[in-house]
Amino acid sequence: MDIKVWSTPSCVQCMMTKKELDRLGIKYESYDLTEHPDKLEEFKAKGLLQAPIVETDIKVWSGFRIDKIKSLHSFLLGENHK
């Protein structure tokens, strides 16, 4: 599964999200929203107004969401045991 974390510099919630993903061993690609203004506008149009924005093949969410990260981890564990 492709996982992208769109963040901004000096964003505490972004750092916390990446730290938790790392702790759980979840692989992701990290992108700086300030370098991709087109993506920033696309996310804003979808109502995603808080960094980080986490994109997976099946879900997108914004902000530090420990519940979503844990859910993603559980899903990935299940996928790996099929």
NUZA-930044 format. One record per residue (C-alpha): x, y, z. Coordinates in steps of 0.05 Angstrom, whole numbers. Last residue first. Layout:
% residues N
REC	X	Y	Z
...
//
This chain:
% residues 82
REC	-66	-264	87
REC	-23	-245	146
REC	8	-182	116
REC	-59	-153	99
REC	-82	-162	171
REC	-21	-126	198
REC	-33	-71	148
REC	-104	-62	171
REC	-83	-60	244
REC	-30	-8	229
REC	-80	34	189
REC	-129	31	248
REC	-73	52	295
REC	-55	111	250
REC	-129	130	244
REC	-138	129	320
REC	-73	168	331
REC	-100	223	287
REC	-49	280	281
REC	-82	325	229
REC	-113	309	162
REC	-143	245	134
REC	-144	206	69
REC	-166	135	61
REC	-164	76	11
REC	-97	76	-25
REC	-67	117	31
REC	-60	192	39
REC	-41	226	104
REC	-48	302	108
REC	-6	333	162
REC	-26	387	167
REC	-96	416	175
REC	-145	441	123
REC	-170	379	88
REC	-237	406	63
REC	-231	374	-6
REC	-216	442	-38
REC	-162	452	14
REC	-129	386	-6
REC	-127	407	-80
REC	-99	475	-61
REC	-44	443	-21
REC	-30	394	-77
REC	-20	452	-126
REC	24	488	-75
REC	73	430	-75
REC	139	454	-44
REC	104	483	17
REC	67	417	24
REC	132	381	40
REC	127	307	21
REC	142	244	61
REC	136	174	33
REC	112	120	79
REC	132	54	111
REC	95	34	175
REC	142	5	227
REC	97	22	285
REC	148	69	315
REC	160	100	247
REC	86	114	237
REC	83	143	307
REC	143	189	295
REC	115	210	227
REC	49	230	259
REC	84	266	317
REC	128	305	269
REC	68	326	228
REC	29	346	290
REC	89	389	312
REC	94	425	245
REC	162	459	240
REC	163	451	164
REC	98	429	132
REC	71	360	119
REC	43	313	67
REC	49	241	89
REC	41	191	33
REC	24	117	41
REC	26	69	-18
REC	0	0	0
//
